[in-house]
Amino acid sequence: MLEQHVERRLAAILAADVAGYSRLTGADEEGTITRLRMLRKDVVDPAISTHHGHIVKTTGDGMLVEFASVVDAVRCAVELQRQMIDRNVGMASDKEISFRIGINLGDVVVESDGDLMGDGVNVAARLENIAPPGGVCLSRAAYDQVKGKIAVAMHDWGKRRLKNIAEPVQVFIVDPTDLRLPSLAKSGTRSMTVAAAVVLAFAAIGGGTWYLLGLTGVTSLFVQSSKTVPSPRTAPRLSIVVLPFSNLSGDPGQDYFADAVTDGLTTDLSRIQGSFVIARNTAFTYKGKSIDARQIGRELGVRFALEGSVQRAGDQVRVNAQLIDTETGGHVWSDRFDRPRSNYLELQDDITGRIARMLGLELVVLAARSIELEHQTNPTASDLALQGWAAVYKPTTPETREEARRLFEHALEIDPHTLRAMTGLSLTLANLVINGQSPDPAGDLRRADELSQQAVRLDPNNAAAHALRARVLQAQRRQKEAAEQYRISLQINGNIPTTTLFLGETFVFTGKSLDAISLFERAIELSPRDPGLGTWQFEMGRAMILLRRDDEALTWLSRSVATNPRLAYGQLYYAAIMAIKDDLSAARAALAAAGRLNPNYTSLAKFRATDLSDDPAYVEQRAYVEGALRKAGLPEQ
């Protein structure tokens, strides 16, 4: 008898399932199944399609997916885990849905019905079984294919015995906190070279041993979720979050001062060479909450948390500070500081310096000039400036904008050299113009321009001064000059997400959307729980639609309008992508919402007039969006 032919082929196999599925369905069967169906439709299937995968079969809470390339399989897995982190934000821990993913490259047997069998499949399934919730495990065979081709950090888990697999398999686990996409290497911008791929020396805590560490993980969308495996202790990088300091003054009206100390420490720690510091807006989502430091470390992917309290009585300030190791929950260091109120920046410098020395790191001394200048500032003016910034950080309304403007103006009346008031008022005025909300655009822009130039002259080593100068230049449609100011700002302090985001925006406005993507990812990594996340998701969606990557644009713009449906520009671009996808009903609804939120989005002529760039390359890309908006029903005039 002739031997029956068995079809074989080499394939990249991705196996995934839901961690704790039985527990989830036991607690809420219908709700869990409904959520899984939505995740399949909104997250899983689009990601697999984008990365050219083919679903071989589904098994209740799991699935088997075939890819022609391991690189595509890993990118798909990383994208899925990133989106699941976003989906689980704000979700009770017992209701979170987390995937476990295993990836293998191997020989598979193709069944007549298209099913795949053999050790190539079995190893992927066993890797899925040992992957932590929210994690991705690769076999050695898969790892060898992606090494050097996809910039995502992986840790060697060593050889593991897998159930029903004869030989031990060397396993690698993806570390989503250290993702760096290939577009970073292509951008060639000076600022990105400074922010990433810098080789730095660090001292191990308590050991005195020096290590060389390539700091590559700076442009990722990823943060470690509470289910993600923490990075090994052999990577002594300073990754830290400054949690909101408590106000012990007995006066809620002094909250702004405790917040100012928190802000200042965040900025100062950002100046430590090689640091990764979670942004202020994300840190403040923990304000007033009692959460274990170890959980915060897992959620944000940081090794340290700084917490403390501020007590202000008259002209005296007392600060208690504690540095906590988020892996153990133990205190690394604590101390108390007493200073006159007028010297609170010196107090911040003392705390930051102590932390730097404790960790054996070098503090970049760029704040000295700022501190010297601030000491020359009238204390009342300085205090008003701090209150102005507190108003800036409140939810944006006409009332909070006016409150901020009034406080900054008052500070400058008392002392025209108050740097924080200059930068704050400059930002407030520039944003009014950019958002089309200024009653006197020419006058406000002229004042903002004068203030921003004065701030840079007053303190050329101040990152915020350069960033706010850049924002004014953007309002003046001088995008290339703005980009240079943002680069200077990031060279001084590379841990500011809004600066990173707006540098990416200048790339979009000069026709370089591809180079902007890694910057938007970096901004989200620095502030993954930011209240302004809807805007940042919009920026990514706009870049994608300008690049005509429509499926990715749909994902990001859908996420943006879901996060914040009151973003007029988010609704406008969502209307465009829905028109491109031929869903004209949804496109018209979004277009109507955009027009209600901003009258500048009621015609193409008004849209063009208020856009921030007339760069030829950008205008050519924008024509694709305009065509879609015409299709959605936006009139010319």
C-alpha positions as CSV (number, residue, x, y, z in Angstrom):
1,M,0.0,0.0,0.0
2,L,1.2,3.5,-0.8
3,E,2.0,5.5,2.3
4,Q,-0.4,8.5,2.7
5,H,1.3,11.8,2.2
6,V,1.5,14.0,5.3
7,E,1.7,17.8,4.6
8,R,4.2,19.6,6.8
9,R,5.4,23.1,7.0
10,L,7.5,25.4,9.2
11,A,5.3,27.9,11.0
12,A,5.3,30.5,13.8
13,I,2.6,29.4,16.2
14,L,1.0,31.7,18.8
15,A,-1.1,30.1,21.5
16,A,-3.2,32.3,23.8
17,D,-5.7,31.8,26.6
18,V,-7.4,33.8,29.3
19,A,-5.7,33.5,32.7
20,G,-8.1,32.5,35.4
21,Y,-11.0,31.9,33.0
22,S,-12.8,29.4,35.3
23,R,-12.7,31.9,38.2
24,L,-14.0,34.7,35.9
25,T,-16.9,32.7,34.5
26,G,-17.7,31.3,37.9
27,A,-18.1,34.8,39.3
28,D,-19.9,36.3,36.2
29,E,-20.4,33.9,33.3
30,E,-22.6,36.0,31.1
31,G,-20.6,39.2,31.7
32,T,-17.2,37.5,31.1
33,I,-18.4,35.8,27.8
34,T,-19.8,39.1,26.6
35,R,-16.6,41.0,27.3
36,L,-14.6,38.3,25.6
37,R,-16.7,38.6,22.5
38,M,-16.1,42.3,22.5
39,L,-12.4,41.8,22.9
40,R,-12.3,39.4,20.0
41,K,-14.1,42.0,17.8
42,D,-12.3,45.1,19.0
43,V,-8.8,43.9,20.0
44,V,-7.9,40.4,19.1
45,D,-9.1,40.0,15.5
46,P,-7.8,43.4,14.4
47,A,-4.4,42.8,15.9
48,I,-4.1,39.4,14.2
49,S,-5.2,40.8,10.9
50,T,-2.8,43.8,11.1
51,H,0.1,41.4,11.7
52,H,-0.9,38.9,9.0
53,G,-1.9,36.1,11.2
54,H,-4.4,33.3,10.6
55,I,-6.6,31.8,13.3
56,V,-6.3,28.1,13.1
57,K,-8.9,27.3,15.8
58,T,-10.5,28.7,19.0
59,T,-11.0,26.7,22.1
60,G,-13.4,28.6,24.4
61,D,-11.1,31.0,26.1
62,G,-8.1,30.2,23.9
63,M,-6.9,30.2,20.4
64,L,-4.2,29.0,18.1
65,V,-2.8,31.4,15.5
66,E,-0.4,30.8,12.7
67,F,2.0,33.4,11.3
68,A,4.5,33.1,8.4
69,S,7.0,35.2,10.5
70,V,8.0,35.0,14.1
71,V,8.5,38.8,14.0
72,D,4.9,39.3,13.1
73,A,3.8,36.8,15.8
74,V,5.8,38.7,18.5
75,R,4.6,42.1,17.4
76,C,1.0,40.8,17.4
77,A,1.4,39.4,20.9
78,V,3.0,42.6,22.3
79,E,0.2,44.7,20.7
80,L,-2.5,42.4,22.3
81,Q,-0.9,42.7,25.7
82,R,-0.6,46.5,25.4
83,Q,-4.2,46.9,24.5
84,M,-5.3,44.6,27.3
85,I,-3.4,46.8,29.8
86,D,-5.4,49.8,28.4
87,R,-8.6,47.8,28.7
88,N,-8.0,46.9,32.3
89,V,-7.3,50.4,33.5
90,G,-9.9,51.2,36.2
91,M,-11.2,47.7,36.2
92,A,-11.5,45.9,39.6
93,S,-8.6,43.4,39.9
94,D,-11.0,40.4,40.2
95,K,-12.7,41.4,36.9
96,E,-9.5,42.0,34.8
97,I,-9.1,39.8,31.7
98,S,-5.5,39.0,31.0
99,F,-4.1,36.8,28.3
100,R,-1.2,34.4,28.5
101,I,0.7,33.9,25.3
102,G,3.3,31.4,24.1
103,I,5.1,31.5,20.7
104,N,7.2,28.8,19.0
105,L,8.7,28.2,15.6
106,G,8.5,24.6,14.6
107,D,7.5,22.0,12.1
108,V,3.7,21.4,12.0
109,V,1.5,18.8,10.5
110,V,-1.4,20.2,8.4
111,E,-4.7,18.2,8.8
112,S,-7.2,18.0,6.0
113,D,-9.5,20.4,7.8
114,G,-6.7,23.0,8.1
115,D,-6.0,22.2,11.8
116,L,-2.3,22.1,12.8
117,M,-0.7,19.3,14.9
118,G,2.7,18.2,16.1
119,D,5.4,19.3,18.5
120,G,5.6,22.8,16.9
121,V,2.1,23.4,18.2
122,N,2.5,21.6,21.5
123,V,5.5,23.6,22.6
124,A,3.6,26.9,21.9
125,A,0.7,25.6,24.0
126,R,3.0,24.6,26.9
127,L,4.7,28.0,26.8
128,E,1.3,29.6,27.0
129,N,0.7,27.5,30.2
130,I,3.8,28.8,32.0
131,A,3.4,32.5,30.8
132,P,2.4,34.9,33.5
133,P,-0.9,36.7,33.1
134,G,-0.2,39.6,30.7
135,G,3.0,37.9,29.6
136,V,4.6,36.5,26.5
137,C,6.9,33.4,26.5
138,L,9.1,32.4,23.5
139,S,11.0,29.2,22.8
140,R,14.7,29.4,21.9
141,A,13.8,28.7,18.2
142,A,11.4,31.7,18.2
143,Y,13.8,33.9,20.1
144,D,16.6,33.3,17.6
145,Q,14.4,34.6,14.8
146,V,13.5,37.9,16.4
147,K,16.8,38.7,18.0
148,G,18.1,41.9,16.5
149,K,15.0,42.3,14.4
150,I,12.5,43.6,16.9
151,A,13.5,46.0,19.7
152,V,11.8,44.5,22.6
153,A,13.6,43.4,25.7
154,M,13.5,39.8,26.7
155,H,14.8,37.9,29.7
156,D,16.2,34.4,29.6
157,W,14.2,32.2,31.9
158,G,16.6,29.3,31.4
159,K,15.7,25.7,30.3
160,R,12.3,24.6,31.4
161,R,10.7,21.1,31.4
162,L,7.3,21.4,29.7
163,K,4.5,19.0,30.2
164,N,4.6,16.1,27.6
165,I,7.6,17.6,25.8
166,A,10.6,15.2,25.8
167,E,13.5,17.7,26.0
168,P,13.8,20.8,28.1
169,V,13.0,24.0,26.2
170,Q,15.0,27.2,26.7
171,V,12.4,29.9,27.4
172,F,12.5,33.7,27.0
173,I,10.0,36.1,28.4
174,V,9.1,39.5,26.8
175,D,9.6,42.5,29.1
176,P,7.0,45.0,27.9
177,T,8.5,47.8,30.0
178,D,11.5,47.9,27.7
179,L,10.0,48.0,24.3
180,R,11.7,50.1,21.6
181,L,10.1,50.0,18.1
182,P,12.3,49.9,15.0
183,S,11.0,53.3,13.8
184,L,13.2,54.9,16.5
185,A,16.3,53.8,14.8
186,K,15.1,55.2,11.5
187,S,14.1,58.6,12.8
188,G,17.7,59.9,13.2
189,T,16.7,62.8,15.3
190,R,19.1,64.1,17.8
191,S,16.6,64.2,20.6
192,M,15.8,60.5,20.3
193,T,19.4,59.6,20.2
194,V,19.9,61.4,23.5
195,A,16.8,59.9,25.0
196,A,17.5,56.3,23.9
197,A,20.4,54.0,23.4
198,V,22.7,55.8,25.9
199,V,25.1,53.5,27.7
200,L,25.2,54.5,31.4
201,A,27.0,53.4,34.5
202,F,25.1,52.5,37.6
203,A,26.0,51.2,41.0
204,A,24.2,48.3,42.5
205,I,22.4,49.2,45.7
206,G,24.5,48.3,48.7
207,G,27.0,46.3,46.6
208,G,29.3,48.9,45.2
209,T,29.5,46.8,41.9
210,W,29.3,48.8,38.7
211,Y,27.3,47.7,35.7
212,L,26.9,49.0,32.2
213,L,23.4,49.2,31.0
214,G,22.1,50.2,27.6
215,L,19.0,52.3,28.3
216,T,16.9,51.2,25.3
217,G,13.4,50.9,26.8
218,V,12.3,54.5,26.5
219,T,9.7,54.6,23.7
220,S,7.3,51.9,24.7
221,L,3.5,52.1,25.0
222,F,3.8,49.5,27.6
223,V,3.6,49.7,31.4
224,Q,3.8,46.7,33.7
225,S,0.4,45.7,34.8
226,S,-0.2,44.1,38.1
227,K,0.0,40.7,36.4
228,T,3.3,41.3,34.6
229,V,6.6,39.8,35.8
230,P,8.9,42.5,37.3
231,S,12.3,43.0,35.7
232,P,15.1,41.2,37.4
233,R,17.1,42.9,40.1
234,T,20.2,42.6,38.0
235,A,19.2,45.7,36.1
236,P,19.8,48.4,38.6
237,R,18.1,51.2,36.7
238,L,16.5,54.2,38.5
239,S,12.9,53.9,37.6
240,I,10.7,55.8,40.0
241,V,7.3,57.4,40.7
242,V,6.9,60.3,43.1
243,L,3.5,59.7,44.7
244,P,1.5,62.8,45.8
245,F,2.8,64.1,49.1
246,S,0.2,64.4,51.8
247,N,-0.8,67.8,53.1
248,L,-0.5,67.7,56.9
249,S,-1.1,71.4,57.4
250,G,-4.7,71.0,58.5
251,D,-5.8,73.4,55.8
252,P,-7.1,72.0,52.5
253,G,-6.2,75.3,50.9
254,Q,-2.5,74.3,51.2
255,D,-2.9,71.2,49.0
256,Y,-1.4,73.2,46.1
257,F,1.8,73.6,48.1
258,A,2.2,69.8,48.8
259,D,1.4,69.2,45.1
260,A,4.1,71.7,44.1
261,V,6.7,69.8,46.2
262,T,5.6,66.6,44.5
263,D,5.9,68.3,41.0
264,G,9.3,69.7,41.9
265,L,10.7,66.4,43.1
266,T,9.4,64.7,39.9
267,T,11.2,67.2,37.8
268,D,14.4,67.1,39.8
269,L,14.6,63.3,39.8
270,S,14.1,63.4,36.0
271,R,17.4,65.2,35.8
272,I,19.3,62.2,37.3
273,Q,21.2,60.8,34.3
274,G,19.6,57.6,33.0
275,S,16.4,57.9,35.2
276,F,13.0,56.8,34.1
277,V,10.4,58.9,36.0
278,I,6.7,58.4,35.8
279,A,5.0,61.7,35.0
280,R,3.1,63.9,37.4
281,N,-0.3,63.3,35.9
282,T,-0.2,59.6,36.2
283,A,1.3,59.8,39.7
284,F,-1.6,62.0,40.8
285,T,-4.2,59.3,39.9
286,Y,-3.0,57.6,43.2
287,K,-3.7,60.7,45.3
288,G,-5.7,59.9,48.4
289,K,-5.6,56.2,47.8
290,S,-4.1,53.6,50.1
291,I,-2.3,51.2,47.6
292,D,0.6,48.9,48.4
293,A,3.8,50.2,46.9
294,R,4.4,46.7,45.4
295,Q,1.2,47.0,43.4
296,I,2.1,50.4,42.2
297,G,5.5,49.1,41.1
298,R,3.9,46.4,39.1
299,E,1.3,48.7,37.5
300,L,3.8,51.3,36.4
301,G,6.9,49.2,35.9
302,V,9.0,51.1,38.3
303,R,11.5,49.9,41.0
304,F,11.1,52.7,43.5
305,A,8.4,54.9,44.9
306,L,9.0,58.2,46.7
307,E,6.2,59.2,49.1
308,G,6.0,61.6,52.0
309,S,4.2,64.5,53.6
310,V,4.4,68.3,53.8
311,Q,3.5,70.4,56.8
312,R,3.5,74.1,56.3
313,A,3.2,76.5,59.3
314,G,3.7,80.2,58.6
315,D,7.0,80.6,56.9
316,Q,8.3,77.2,57.8
317,V,8.0,74.0,55.9
318,R,8.6,70.4,57.1
319,V,8.9,67.6,54.6
320,N,9.1,63.9,55.5
321,A,10.2,61.6,52.7
322,Q,10.5,57.9,52.3
323,L,12.0,55.9,49.4
324,I,10.4,52.5,49.0
325,D,11.7,49.5,47.0
326,T,8.5,48.4,45.1
327,E,9.8,44.8,44.8
328,T,9.9,44.2,48.5
329,G,7.8,47.0,49.9
330,G,10.7,47.8,52.3
331,H,12.0,51.3,53.0
332,V,15.4,52.1,51.4
333,W,15.7,55.5,53.0
334,S,13.7,58.1,55.0
335,D,14.5,61.5,56.4
336,R,13.0,64.8,57.6
337,F,13.7,68.2,56.2
338,D,12.9,71.6,57.7
339,R,13.3,74.8,55.6
340,P,11.9,78.3,55.4
341,R,9.1,78.5,52.8
342,S,11.2,80.8,50.6
343,N,13.8,78.0,50.3
344,Y,11.5,75.1,49.3
345,L,13.4,74.5,46.0
346,E,16.6,74.1,48.0
347,L,14.7,71.6,50.1
348,Q,13.7,69.7,46.9
349,D,17.4,69.7,45.8
350,D,18.4,68.3,49.2
351,I,15.9,65.4,48.9
352,T,16.9,64.6,45.3
353,G,20.6,64.8,46.0
354,R,20.1,62.3,48.9
355,I,18.3,59.9,46.7
356,A,21.0,60.2,44.0
357,R,23.8,59.6,46.5
358,M,21.9,56.7,48.1
359,L,21.6,54.9,44.7
360,G,25.2,55.8,43.6
361,L,24.0,57.9,40.7
362,E,25.1,61.2,39.3
363,L,22.7,64.2,39.6
364,V,22.8,66.4,36.5
365,V,23.3,69.9,37.9
366,L,21.1,71.9,35.6
367,A,18.7,73.2,38.2
368,A,21.3,75.4,39.9
369,R,20.5,78.5,37.8
370,S,16.8,78.0,38.3
371,I,17.1,77.7,42.0
372,E,19.3,80.8,42.2
373,L,16.8,82.8,40.2
374,E,13.9,81.5,42.2
375,H,15.6,82.6,45.4
376,Q,15.6,86.1,44.0
377,T,11.8,85.9,43.4
378,N,9.4,87.6,45.8
379,P,8.0,84.7,47.9
380,T,4.4,86.0,47.4
381,A,4.8,86.1,43.7
382,S,6.3,82.6,43.7
383,D,3.4,81.3,45.8
384,L,0.8,82.8,43.4
385,A,2.7,81.1,40.5
386,L,2.4,77.8,42.3
387,Q,-1.4,78.4,42.7
388,G,-1.6,79.2,39.0
389,W,0.0,75.9,38.0
390,A,-2.4,74.1,40.4
391,A,-5.2,75.7,38.3
392,V,-3.6,74.6,35.1
393,Y,-3.7,71.0,36.3
394,K,-7.4,71.2,37.1
395,P,-9.9,69.9,34.5
396,T,-9.9,72.5,31.7
397,T,-12.9,74.8,31.7
398,P,-13.2,78.5,30.9
399,E,-13.2,79.2,34.7
400,T,-10.0,77.3,35.4
401,R,-8.3,78.9,32.4
402,E,-9.2,82.4,33.7
403,E,-8.2,81.5,37.3
404,A,-4.7,80.4,36.0
405,R,-4.3,83.5,33.9
406,R,-5.3,85.8,36.8
407,L,-2.9,84.2,39.2
408,F,0.0,84.3,36.8
409,E,-0.7,88.0,35.9
410,H,-0.9,88.9,39.6
411,A,2.5,87.1,40.3
412,L,4.1,89.0,37.5
413,E,2.7,92.3,38.7
414,I,4.4,91.7,42.1
415,D,7.7,90.4,40.5
416,P,8.1,90.5,36.7
417,H,11.0,88.0,37.0
418,T,8.9,85.1,38.4
419,L,9.9,82.4,36.0
420,R,7.1,80.0,36.8
421,A,4.5,82.7,36.2
422,M,6.1,83.6,32.8
423,T,6.0,80.1,31.6
424,G,2.6,79.4,33.0
425,L,1.0,82.5,31.4
426,S,2.8,81.9,28.1
427,L,1.3,78.4,28.0
428,T,-2.2,79.5,29.0
429,L,-2.2,82.2,26.2
430,A,-0.7,79.9,23.6
431,N,-3.2,77.2,24.3
432,L,-6.1,79.6,24.1
433,V,-4.9,80.6,20.6
434,I,-4.2,77.0,19.5
435,N,-7.7,75.8,20.7
436,G,-9.5,78.7,19.0
437,Q,-10.7,80.0,22.3
438,S,-8.9,83.4,22.5
439,P,-11.0,86.6,22.3
440,D,-7.8,88.3,21.0
441,P,-5.6,85.8,19.2
442,A,-3.1,88.3,17.8
443,G,-2.7,90.1,21.2
444,D,-2.5,86.9,23.2
445,L,0.0,85.4,20.9
446,R,2.1,88.5,20.9
447,R,2.2,88.5,24.8
448,A,2.9,84.7,24.9
449,D,5.8,85.2,22.4
450,E,7.3,88.0,24.6
451,L,7.0,86.0,27.8
452,S,8.4,82.8,26.3
453,Q,11.5,84.6,24.9
454,Q,12.0,86.3,28.2
455,A,11.8,83.0,30.1
456,V,14.5,81.3,27.8
457,R,16.8,84.3,28.2
458,L,16.3,84.3,32.0
459,D,17.1,80.6,32.4
460,P,18.5,78.9,29.3
461,N,18.9,75.6,31.3
462,N,15.2,75.4,32.1
463,A,13.5,72.5,30.2
464,A,10.0,74.0,30.8
465,A,11.1,77.4,29.4
466,H,12.2,75.8,26.1
467,A,9.2,73.6,25.9
468,L,6.8,76.5,26.4
469,R,8.8,78.6,23.9
470,A,8.2,75.8,21.5
471,R,4.5,75.7,22.1
472,V,4.3,79.4,21.2
473,L,6.2,78.8,18.0
474,Q,3.7,76.0,17.2
475,A,0.9,78.5,17.7
476,Q,2.7,80.7,15.2
477,R,2.9,77.8,12.7
478,R,6.7,77.7,13.0
479,Q,6.8,74.0,13.4
480,K,10.5,73.4,12.5
481,E,11.7,76.0,15.0
482,A,9.4,74.6,17.6
483,A,10.9,71.1,17.0
484,E,14.3,72.5,17.8
485,Q,13.2,74.0,21.0
486,Y,11.5,70.8,22.1
487,R,14.7,68.9,21.3
488,I,16.7,71.3,23.5
489,S,14.1,70.8,26.3
490,L,14.3,67.0,26.1
491,Q,18.1,67.2,26.2
492,I,17.8,69.0,29.5
493,N,15.1,66.7,30.8
494,G,14.0,63.6,28.8
495,N,11.3,62.5,31.1
496,I,8.5,65.1,30.3
497,P,5.7,63.4,28.4
498,T,4.0,66.6,27.1
499,T,7.3,67.8,25.6
500,T,7.8,64.4,24.0
501,L,4.2,64.4,22.7
502,F,4.5,67.9,21.2
503,L,7.8,67.1,19.5
504,G,6.0,64.3,17.8
505,E,3.2,66.7,16.8
506,T,5.8,69.0,15.1
507,F,6.9,65.9,13.1
508,V,3.3,65.3,12.1
509,F,2.9,68.9,11.0
510,T,6.0,68.7,8.8
511,G,5.0,65.5,7.0
512,K,7.0,63.1,9.2
513,S,4.3,61.2,10.9
514,L,6.2,57.9,10.9
515,D,8.9,59.5,13.0
516,A,6.3,60.8,15.4
517,I,4.9,57.4,16.4
518,S,7.8,56.4,18.7
519,L,7.5,59.8,20.5
520,F,3.8,59.3,21.1
521,E,4.5,55.9,22.5
522,R,7.2,57.3,24.8
523,A,4.8,60.0,26.1
524,I,2.2,57.3,27.0
525,E,4.9,55.2,28.7
526,L,5.9,58.1,30.9
527,S,2.3,58.8,31.8
528,P,0.2,55.7,31.2
529,R,-2.8,56.8,33.4
530,D,-2.7,60.5,32.2
531,P,-6.1,62.3,32.3
532,G,-5.2,63.7,28.9
533,L,-4.8,60.2,27.4
534,G,-7.6,60.7,24.9
535,T,-5.6,63.5,23.3
536,W,-2.5,61.4,23.1
537,Q,-4.5,58.5,21.5
538,F,-5.8,61.0,19.0
539,E,-2.3,62.1,18.1
540,M,-1.4,58.5,17.4
541,G,-4.6,58.0,15.4
542,R,-4.0,61.2,13.3
543,A,-0.4,60.0,12.5
544,M,-1.8,56.7,11.4
545,I,-4.5,58.1,9.1
546,L,-2.0,60.5,7.5
547,L,0.2,57.5,6.8
548,R,-2.9,55.8,5.4
549,R,-2.6,53.0,7.9
550,D,-6.4,52.9,8.2
551,D,-6.9,49.9,10.5
552,E,-4.4,51.2,13.0
553,A,-6.0,54.7,12.7
554,L,-9.4,53.2,13.4
555,T,-8.1,51.5,16.6
556,W,-6.5,54.6,18.0
557,L,-9.2,57.1,17.0
558,S,-11.9,54.7,18.4
559,R,-10.0,54.6,21.6
560,S,-9.6,58.4,21.7
561,V,-13.3,59.1,21.4
562,A,-14.1,56.4,23.9
563,T,-11.6,57.8,26.4
564,N,-12.8,61.4,25.9
565,P,-15.9,62.0,23.7
566,R,-15.6,65.8,24.2
567,L,-12.4,66.1,22.2
568,A,-13.5,68.0,19.1
569,Y,-10.5,67.1,17.0
570,G,-10.9,63.4,18.1
571,Q,-14.5,63.4,16.8
572,L,-13.5,65.1,13.6
573,Y,-10.8,62.6,12.7
574,Y,-13.0,59.7,13.9
575,A,-15.6,61.0,11.3
576,A,-12.9,60.8,8.7
577,I,-11.8,57.3,9.4
578,M,-15.4,56.0,9.6
579,A,-16.1,57.6,6.2
580,I,-13.0,55.8,4.9
581,K,-14.4,52.6,6.3
582,D,-17.7,53.3,4.6
583,D,-19.7,53.7,7.8
584,L,-21.3,56.9,6.9
585,S,-23.9,56.9,9.6
586,A,-21.2,56.8,12.3
587,A,-19.1,59.4,10.3
588,R,-22.0,61.9,10.2
589,A,-22.7,61.5,13.9
590,A,-19.1,62.1,14.8
591,L,-19.0,65.1,12.4
592,A,-22.0,66.6,14.1
593,A,-20.4,66.1,17.5
594,A,-17.2,67.8,16.3
595,G,-19.1,70.8,15.1
596,R,-21.0,71.2,18.3
597,L,-17.8,71.0,20.3
598,N,-15.8,73.4,18.1
599,P,-17.4,75.7,15.5
600,N,-14.1,75.7,13.6
601,Y,-15.0,72.2,12.5
602,T,-18.2,73.0,10.6
603,S,-16.5,73.5,7.2
604,L,-13.3,72.5,5.4
605,A,-12.3,76.1,5.0
606,K,-12.5,76.7,8.8
607,F,-10.7,73.5,9.5
608,R,-7.8,74.5,7.2
609,A,-7.7,78.0,8.6
610,T,-7.2,76.8,12.2
611,D,-4.9,73.9,11.5
612,L,-1.3,74.6,12.7
613,S,0.7,73.9,9.6
614,D,0.8,74.8,5.9
615,D,3.9,72.6,5.3
616,P,3.6,71.2,1.8
617,A,4.3,67.6,2.8
618,Y,1.7,67.8,5.6
619,V,-0.9,69.5,3.4
620,E,-0.5,66.7,0.8
621,Q,-1.1,64.1,3.5
622,R,-4.0,66.0,5.0
623,A,-5.8,65.9,1.6
624,Y,-6.6,62.3,2.4
625,V,-8.4,63.4,5.5
626,E,-10.2,66.2,3.7
627,G,-11.5,63.8,1.1
628,A,-12.9,61.6,3.8
629,L,-14.5,64.6,5.6
630,R,-16.2,65.6,2.3
631,K,-17.5,62.0,2.0
632,A,-18.9,62.3,5.6
633,G,-20.7,65.5,4.6
634,L,-18.5,68.4,5.7
635,P,-19.1,71.4,3.4
636,E,-16.4,73.4,1.8
637,Q,-17.5,76.8,3.3
